[in-house]
């Protein structure tokens, strides 16, 4: 969800999407660019989706390894 929202935010910023921080013409001071970068890191920070699925399958659902 965060990645989709961040992608949409950059799409809305249009030509300013590659800009960073206080660059001229950058709407909202680079907030969407920072959010987009964080959205990529956040998926790794909590463990990959595959690892989470394995944990749920083994520990919660009792599936075999």
C-alpha positions as CSV (number, residue, x, y, z in Angstrom):
1,X,0.0,0.0,0.0
2,X,2.8,2.4,0.9
3,X,4.6,1.7,-2.3
4,X,1.4,2.3,-4.4
5,X,0.7,5.5,-2.6
6,X,4.2,6.7,-3.0
7,X,4.2,5.9,-6.7
8,X,1.0,7.9,-7.1
9,X,2.5,10.8,-5.2
10,X,5.4,11.0,-7.6
11,X,3.0,10.7,-10.6
12,X,1.1,13.7,-9.2
13,X,4.3,15.7,-8.8
14,X,5.0,15.1,-12.6
15,X,8.1,16.7,-13.9
16,X,9.3,17.6,-10.4
17,X,9.5,14.0,-9.4
18,X,13.3,13.7,-10.0
19,X,14.0,16.8,-7.9
20,X,15.2,16.7,-4.4
21,X,14.8,18.8,-1.3
22,X,14.6,22.5,-1.8
23,X,15.2,22.5,-5.6
24,X,13.4,25.2,-7.5
25,X,9.9,24.0,-8.6
26,X,9.8,21.1,-6.2
27,X,6.4,20.9,-4.6
28,X,6.2,20.2,-0.9
29,X,10.0,20.3,-0.4
30,X,10.8,16.8,-1.6
31,X,8.4,15.0,0.8
32,X,7.1,12.7,-1.9
33,X,10.6,11.8,-3.1
34,X,11.6,10.9,0.5
35,X,8.4,8.9,1.0
36,X,9.0,7.0,-2.3
37,X,12.5,6.0,-1.2
38,X,11.3,5.0,2.3
39,X,8.6,2.8,0.8
40,X,11.2,0.7,-0.9
41,X,13.2,0.3,2.3
42,X,10.2,-0.4,4.4
43,X,9.4,-3.6,2.6
44,X,12.8,-4.9,3.6
45,X,12.9,-3.5,7.1
46,X,10.2,-5.8,8.4
47,X,11.4,-8.8,6.5
48,X,10.5,-9.8,3.0
49,X,7.1,-10.9,2.0
50,X,8.3,-14.4,1.5
51,X,9.7,-14.6,5.0
52,X,6.5,-13.3,6.5
53,X,4.5,-15.8,4.5
54,X,6.7,-18.7,5.8
55,X,6.3,-17.5,9.4
56,X,2.6,-17.3,9.1
57,X,2.3,-20.6,7.3
58,X,4.5,-22.5,9.8
59,X,3.7,-20.9,13.1
60,X,0.1,-19.8,12.7
61,X,-1.4,-22.2,10.2
62,X,0.8,-25.2,11.3
63,X,1.9,-26.0,7.7
64,X,4.9,-28.3,7.3
65,X,8.3,-26.9,6.4
